Amino acid sequence: MHEMTLAVSVLQIVEDAVRREGLRHVRAVWLEIGQLASVEPEAMRFCFDAVARDSVAEGARLEIVTTAGAAWCNLCSKAVALAELGAPCPHCGGYRLRLTEGTGMRVMELEGE
Amino acid sequence: MCSTCGCGSGEASVDGEAHGHEHRSVDGTTHTPYGTTHTHDMAHTHGATHTHDHHGVPAHVHAHAHAHCAHGFDSAPVLESAPVQAHTAGLAPSRMLRIEQDILSHNDALAAQNRKALQQRGIFALNLVSSPGAGKTALLVKTIRALGDRREISVIEGDQQTSNDAERIRATGARAVQINTGKGCHLDAHMVGHALARLEPSQGGILMIENVGNLVCPAAFDLGEAHKVVVLSVTEGEDKPLKYPDMFRRASLMLLNKIDLLPYLEFDLGLCIANARRTNPDIGVICVSAVTGEGIPDWLVWLEQGVRSAHAGGAKTATSADCHVREPEPVLEAREPEPVPAQVQTQ
């Protein structure tokens, strides 16, 4: 995934929120990123720091909460945990998997004044 | 930097003209030339008490009023604010704003506009993705010539620089618009919206969006297409579907191109298809050659089924299974030390 474009999107969402609420500065932003979302957290932090310069979120702390990945295994006919894209079913070793959790990337909340 | 496409300001262009960035009005509504959004503001207040754990900052109990403001025609963002009394010792008073918005929600909203507009016109739209040099443009040229007058194809081309690909398409007689992303590495829905407004694809036709050559970044950017089609060439290695699982997972169809070169390569066709199915069990596969034309009739059948589905108003729901995609089990003759012509059989 392209973390720079994502960081720009995060900043846009943050700026929209602070504009609506009349905040002047953002101290911290919480992101929720799934294990299967193909986002590198450190790259996100680096990119967000870069894009936030000279913005209302300059210097803001970026907190990333990772959500667990899960899938439905068509061979086992049950939900299974899945820690990374391309991994097999942890029970049967097969690949008939439909991802169900952990692919999302969301801005959850921010702290500002 | 453009907040939608990440390009430097003014770098992205459509057919040589700098593309206008989305107009964001005071109330946050966005629009592109190929559709509009609406906002619906619903404000109400109520009292609530709850505790925030500020991730390392001492937790406080806050009693405050919430103002809810829902906006956007999709199900997304609810802005919830805690307006007063949030307090961290030693610092100026701060507030927590609950957002819960998908990072790509802006792009997804614009993509939904594009999709709706295309569906209303019965246009079957595909997002062609691949690594650079897999043969997307060559396949498009071959497809346009093979279809002839039977179906109109319009093309949106995406590259960092040059209009070479759009000119190759125009040379076939088909209409094309070139998006240059500048430093950008993928197309997004905003750029495509602008291109659609310029291109004005014909009702009931096919729209091909040839994305920037890149197997990573375009994966998550919905453009409003009915399907992503990934083009992989046999010169790239059988494990590409494993190396780039996100892209192959999101594609409905894999066009395995340059099969005319198989006699000269150590490429395991069966393994490549197995790897694609491992990443995406539902992916359709068609082996093709843009040079010899092999496999193109099967590809045209797949296209035609998609077009009919689009005319019936169900383009987005058409899956590879619905379209009865040919899923060949290619059989290669045993390779002797001297290469013999490989026979790829499609059913």
HADDOCK unambig.tbl for C-alpha pairs under 7 A between the chains (distance, minus, plus):
assign (segid A and resid 1 and name CA) (segid B and resid 216 and name CA) 5.95 0.50 0.50
assign (segid A and resid 1 and name CA) (segid B and resid 217 and name CA) 5.12 0.50 0.50
assign (segid A and resid 2 and name CA) (segid B and resid 217 and name CA) 5.28 0.50 0.50
assign (segid A and resid 5 and name CA) (segid B and resid 5 and name CA) 6.59 0.50 0.50
assign (segid A and resid 5 and name CA) (segid B and resid 6 and name CA) 5.09 0.50 0.50
assign (segid A and resid 6 and name CA) (segid B and resid 103 and name CA) 6.75 0.50 0.50
assign (segid A and resid 8 and name CA) (segid B and resid 3 and name CA) 5.30 0.50 0.50
assign (segid A and resid 8 and name CA) (segid B and resid 6 and name CA) 6.62 0.50 0.50
assign (segid A and resid 9 and name CA) (segid B and resid 3 and name CA) 6.12 0.50 0.50
assign (segid A and resid 9 and name CA) (segid B and resid 4 and name CA) 6.74 0.50 0.50
assign (segid A and resid 9 and name CA) (segid B and resid 103 and name CA) 6.01 0.50 0.50
assign (segid A and resid 9 and name CA) (segid B and resid 104 and name CA) 6.75 0.50 0.50
assign (segid A and resid 10 and name CA) (segid B and resid 103 and name CA) 5.88 0.50 0.50
assign (segid A and resid 12 and name CA) (segid B and resid 3 and name CA) 6.49 0.50 0.50
assign (segid A and resid 85 and name CA) (segid B and resid 245 and name CA) 6.54 0.50 0.50
assign (segid A and resid 86 and name CA) (segid B and resid 242 and name CA) 6.63 0.50 0.50
assign (segid A and resid 86 and name CA) (segid B and resid 245 and name CA) 6.25 0.50 0.50
assign (segid A and resid 86 and name CA) (segid B and resid 279 and name CA) 6.07 0.50 0.50
assign (segid A and resid 95 and name CA) (segid B and resid 278 and name CA) 5.42 0.50 0.50
assign (segid A and resid 96 and name CA) (segid B and resid 281 and name CA) 6.14 0.50 0.50
assign (segid A and resid 105 and name CA) (segid B and resid 102 and name CA) 5.89 0.50 0.50
assign (segid A and resid 105 and name CA) (segid B and resid 103 and name CA) 5.73 0.50 0.50
assign (segid A and resid 106 and name CA) (segid B and resid 100 and name CA) 6.21 0.50 0.50
assign (segid A and resid 106 and name CA) (segid B and resid 101 and name CA) 5.38 0.50 0.50
assign (segid A and resid 106 and name CA) (segid B and resid 102 and name CA) 4.20 0.50 0.50
assign (segid A and resid 106 and name CA) (segid B and resid 103 and name CA) 5.04 0.50 0.50
assign (segid A and resid 107 and name CA) (segid B and resid 99 and name CA) 6.36 0.50 0.50
assign (segid A and resid 107 and name CA) (segid B and resid 100 and name CA) 5.44 0.50 0.50
assign (segid A and resid 107 and name CA) (segid B and resid 101 and name CA) 5.26 0.50 0.50
assign (segid A and resid 107 and name CA) (segid B and resid 102 and name CA) 6.21 0.50 0.50
assign (segid A and resid 107 and name CA) (segid B and resid 103 and name CA) 6.11 0.50 0.50
assign (segid A and resid 108 and name CA) (segid B and resid 98 and name CA) 6.16 0.50 0.50
assign (segid A and resid 108 and name CA) (segid B and resid 99 and name CA) 5.11 0.50 0.50
assign (segid A and resid 108 and name CA) (segid B and resid 100 and name CA) 4.14 0.50 0.50
assign (segid A and resid 108 and name CA) (segid B and resid 101 and name CA) 6.51 0.50 0.50
assign (segid A and resid 109 and name CA) (segid B and resid 96 and name CA) 6.80 0.50 0.50
assign (segid A and resid 109 and name CA) (segid B and resid 97 and name CA) 5.35 0.50 0.50
assign (segid A and resid 109 and name CA) (segid B and resid 98 and name CA) 4.29 0.50 0.50
assign (segid A and resid 109 and name CA) (segid B and resid 99 and name CA) 4.95 0.50 0.50
assign (segid A and resid 109 and name CA) (segid B and resid 100 and name CA) 6.57 0.50 0.50
assign (segid A and resid 110 and name CA) (segid B and resid 96 and name CA) 5.64 0.50 0.50
assign (segid A and resid 110 and name CA) (segid B and resid 97 and name CA) 5.24 0.50 0.50
assign (segid A and resid 110 and name CA) (segid B and resid 98 and name CA) 6.67 0.50 0.50
assign (segid A and resid 111 and name CA) (segid B and resid 94 and name CA) 6.46 0.50 0.50
assign (segid A and resid 111 and name CA) (segid B and resid 95 and name CA) 5.48 0.50 0.50
assign (segid A and resid 111 and name CA) (segid B and resid 96 and name CA) 4.49 0.50 0.50
assign (segid A and resid 111 and name CA) (segid B and resid 97 and name CA) 6.31 0.50 0.50
assign (segid A and resid 112 and name CA) (segid B and resid 94 and name CA) 5.24 0.50 0.50
assign (segid A and resid 112 and name CA) (segid B and resid 95 and name CA) 5.36 0.50 0.50
assign (segid A and resid 112 and name CA) (segid B and resid 96 and name CA) 6.54 0.50 0.50
assign (segid A and resid 113 and name CA) (segid B and resid 93 and name CA) 6.53 0.50 0.50
assign (segid A and resid 113 and name CA) (segid B and resid 94 and name CA) 4.45 0.50 0.50
assign (segid A and resid 113 and name CA) (segid B and resid 95 and name CA) 5.93 0.50 0.50
